[in-house]
Each structure stands twice: as C-alpha cells, then as structure tokens.
C-alpha cells in the first residue's frame, strides 16, 4: 500500500522539475485520496507499486521515468523516440524494475535481520 503523504511529496518533487504523472501502477485499488492525487493519469493493476512520469526531451523524443514506490526508492529512465514502440519500451522497463527489486529485497531483509 502506498503512503499517500510520501506519494504527495514525491509527486511535488517531480512536478517541480517539470515531470508529469502519466501512469500509476498499483498492487491494490487506489484510495480516494490516491485517486485524487493521480488526477488524469491512468491507473493500472500491477505486481508492484510504481509511477510513470514523463516530460519532453530533445525534439522527437520523450523521457519516461519509472519510479518504484516501495520502501527503497528506485527509478529507471527511458528516452523514447516518437517512432518507437512506446508500450514495448515501457513493458521492458517494468520487467527490469521487477528484476531489480527482486534482487534487492533479499539483501534488505538480511540488513534488517529478518533472514
């Protein structure tokens, strides 16, 4: 479950730097407050909580950043050309994020003394 106050702060930071929330990936149905914060961004069911932010890049490209919204912040960036297969690129980055988070989680548990 996403902490809405932390998400509000994350959203404000991204907006301050010119990013717009484009998609929200959630493991659970969003709360009314989270839905309100998402605004016009599309909300998708996912195996992990993350947000896609976007902003204009160089001419003919758009920069997309996938921000993991779990306990250890992590982000992946893609610069996508206007003739690229956007959905394929976003899916690829989401799979990379799952792999990275999966590798990171056992080490986090060891640090916390839970395994």
N, C-alpha and C positions, 0 to 999 in steps of 0.2 A: 504494500500500500504506500502510495506517495504521500509524504508530509506536505500538505498544501502550503504551509508557510515557507518551507525550504524551496518548493517549486516556484512560489511567487518571487522569491529573491533571485532564483536562477533566471526566471523569465525577465525580470527587470534588468539584470546584468546583460543578458543577450540583447535586449531591446536597446539598451544604452549604446551598444556597439554596432547597431544597425541590422541586427538579425531579426527575423520574424518567425514565430512558431508556425510551422506548416502542418505537422502531423504529431499526434501523441499516441504512443504505443503503450498499452496498459494490460496488466495481468488481471485486473478486476474492473467492474463497471465504475466509471468515474463518479465521485461525489458531486452534488450540485455545485459546490464551490470550485472544484477542479474543472468541471464543465464550463463554468463561467470564465475561469482563467484561460481555458483553451480557446475561447472566442470562436472564430471561424475555422480554426484548424480542425482537420479531420481526426477522428479518434478511431483507433484500430485495436482489436484484441491481439495480444502478443504473449509470448512466453517470458517476457521481461518488461520492465518499465523504462521507457526512453522517450526522448523527444527529438524530432527532426526540426532543425532551424535552417533557414535559408536566407541568403542575401545575394544581391547582384555581385558579380565578379568582373572579370575582364569582359570586353564585348564578346557576345556569343556564348558566354558561359554563366553558370550559376553555381555558387558554392553552397553545399549542403553539409550540415554538421549534425551527426547523430550523437546525442548526449545521453549517456546512461544515467538513470535517475535512482540507482541503488545506493547502498551505503558508501561505496568507493567511487566517486565521480570519475568518469572516463569519457572521452569523446573521440570520434573518428570524423575526418573531414574528406569530402569528395568535391572536386571541381568537375562539373558535368557540362559538356558542350551541348548546344541546342539540338544537334543531330544525334546525340547518344540515346540509348535506351534507358531512360530515367528509372523506370521501375526495376529493371535488371540491376542497375548500379546500386539502388537503394537496398534491394534484397541482398546483394552481395555484402554490403557494409553491415547490414543487420546480422548476417551469418558470422561475419568476422567479430562483431561485438559479442555475440553469444559465446564464441570460442574463447575470446579474451577473458570474459567474465568467468567462464567455467574454469579456466586455468588459474585465475586469480583467487577464486573462492577457497580452495583448499588451503592455500598459504595464509589467507586471512584467518581461517579457523585455527591454524597452528599458532599464529601470533596471539590469538585470544585464549589459547589453552583449551580449546574445546575438542581437539582431536589428538 
